[in-house]
Amino acid sequence: MADYYFERECRTPFSECYTILDGDNPIGRLDLHFTNSVVHATLCVSESLTQENIRELIEIVDDELVDAVGVNREEFIVHVHQGQDLGVFSDPAFGENGGEEHA
């Protein structure tokens, strides 16, 4: 069994974002969005995870993060994306002028 750990990046009244680590290695990102009756999740994982790893990870997310919030939900919907992480971009990284383009 993998040693998954969730490092919270941000939280709003209706959502949370996490970096997913397996030990010290980042393996993905999780975005949770809470509505009145449904919890929506976007799970982006590395190419190295198997279908079994992904199912295990979803169960852990449900048990440790979704149930821990204590929302009365009727459904938990997870959209899974698997691929290569290309990096993190922010305004200063878009261009030399702080994201502004000049002709």
C-alpha positions in Angstrom: 0.0 0.0 0.0 1.3 3.5 -0.9 2.0 6.1 1.7 -0.2 8.9 0.3 -0.1 12.3 2.0 -2.2 15.4 1.2 -0.6 18.8 1.5 -3.3 21.5 1.4 -2.5 24.4 -1.0 -5.6 26.5 -0.4 -9.1 26.4 1.0 -12.3 28.5 0.4 -15.7 28.1 2.0 -16.7 25.6 -0.7 -13.4 24.1 -2.1 -10.0 22.8 -1.2 -6.9 22.1 -3.3 -4.1 19.6 -2.4 -0.8 18.4 -3.7 -0.7 14.6 -3.4 2.5 13.0 -2.2 3.6 9.4 -2.1 6.2 9.7 0.7 8.3 12.7 -0.5 7.4 12.4 -4.2 4.6 14.5 -5.6 2.3 12.3 -7.7 -0.7 14.5 -8.4 -3.1 17.3 -7.5 -6.7 17.2 -6.1 -9.3 19.8 -6.3 -12.5 19.3 -4.2 -15.7 21.4 -4.6 -18.6 21.1 -2.2 -22.2 21.7 -3.2 -25.3 21.1 -1.1 -25.6 17.5 -2.0 -22.6 16.5 -4.2 -18.9 16.7 -3.8 -17.0 17.1 -7.1 -13.4 16.2 -7.4 -10.8 16.7 -10.1 -7.9 14.3 -9.6 -4.8 14.7 -11.7 -2.2 12.0 -11.3 1.1 11.0 -12.8 1.4 8.5 -15.6 3.1 6.0 -13.2 -0.1 5.2 -11.2 -2.0 2.1 -12.1 -5.8 1.8 -12.2 -5.6 0.0 -8.8 -3.5 2.8 -7.3 -6.0 5.4 -8.6 -9.0 3.5 -7.1 -7.1 3.2 -3.8 -6.3 6.9 -3.9 -10.0 7.8 -4.5 -11.0 5.6 -1.5 -8.5 7.4 0.7 -9.7 10.8 -0.5 -13.3 9.8 0.3 -12.4 8.5 3.8 -9.8 11.1 4.9 -10.8 14.3 3.2 -14.4 14.2 2.1 -15.9 12.4 5.1 -13.7 14.4 7.5 -15.3 17.7 6.3 -18.6 16.4 7.7 -20.8 17.4 4.7 -24.0 15.5 4.2 -23.5 14.4 0.7 -25.5 12.2 -1.6 -22.8 11.7 -4.2 -19.1 11.9 -4.7 -18.1 12.5 -8.3 -14.4 12.2 -9.3 -12.9 13.3 -12.7 -9.5 11.6 -13.2 -6.9 13.0 -15.5 -3.6 11.1 -15.9 -0.5 12.4 -17.6 2.7 14.3 -17.3 3.0 17.4 -15.1 4.3 20.3 -17.2 4.9 22.7 -14.3 3.3 25.5 -12.3 2.8 28.9 -14.0 1.9 32.2 -12.3 1.7 35.8 -13.6 5.5 36.5 -13.5 6.2 33.3 -15.4 4.0 34.2 -18.3 6.4 36.9 -19.6 9.1 39.3 -18.7 6.6 42.1 -18.2 4.5 40.4 -15.4 2.2 38.7 -17.8 1.6 41.8 -20.0 2.4 41.5 -23.7 3.5 44.6 -25.6 3.5 44.9 -29.4 
